[in-house]
Amino acid sequence: MYLVIRFDILPGKMAECDKYIENELIPFFTSQKEVHRVGVLEDKFIGWPERELYVEVDDLTSLQNIMASKETRQMKEHFTSYAIDIQTQIMDLAFSKP
């Protein structure tokens, strides 16, 4: 199961946003025992979204526990000072091939 956060970055905040993601968001999520993988995708063309952050967890209960934490709420407030047009989605893998 994946939490996917799609967003654009506020004008002039690209470097700050990337630094925040790399130094705060990713370490926070990877420190959670329920999280298997965290990644950030970057749009290479002019389009939406500029970034997608994904967090892989086992199940919805694990994700709910992470999202209900005080740290998550604080990070969300800080994140919104860098990002706009934020959308979140909970997704599950339909199928995959190696």
Residue pairs with C-beta under 8 A, 6 or more apart in sequence:
1 56
1 57
1 58
1 59
1 60
1 62
1 63
1 90
1 91
1 92
1 93
2 54
2 55
2 56
2 57
2 90
2 91
2 92
2 93
3 54
3 55
3 57
3 63
3 67
3 88
3 89
3 90
4 52
4 53
4 54
4 88
4 89
4 90
4 91
5 52
5 53
5 54
5 86
5 87
5 88
6 48
6 49
6 51
6 52
6 85
6 86
6 87
6 88
6 89
7 49
7 50
7 51
7 52
7 53
7 83
7 84
7 85
7 86
7 87
8 48
8 49
8 50
8 51
8 83
8 84
8 85
9 17
9 50
9 51
9 82
9 83
9 84
10 17
10 81
10 82
10 83
10 84
13 81
13 82
16 82
17 51
17 82
17 83
20 78
20 79
20 82
21 40
21 51
21 53
24 75
24 78
25 38
25 53
25 75
25 79
26 38
26 40
28 71
28 72
28 75
29 35
29 38
29 55
29 66
30 38
32 66
34 57
34 58
34 62
34 63
34 65
34 66
35 55
35 56
35 57
35 62
35 66
36 56
36 57
36 58
37 54
37 55
37 56
38 53
38 54
38 55
38 56
39 53
39 54
40 51
40 52
40 53
40 54
41 51
41 52
41 53
41 54
42 50
42 51
43 49
43 50
43 51
48 85
49 85
49 87
51 83
55 63
55 66
57 63
57 66
60 90
63 90
66 72
79 86
80 86
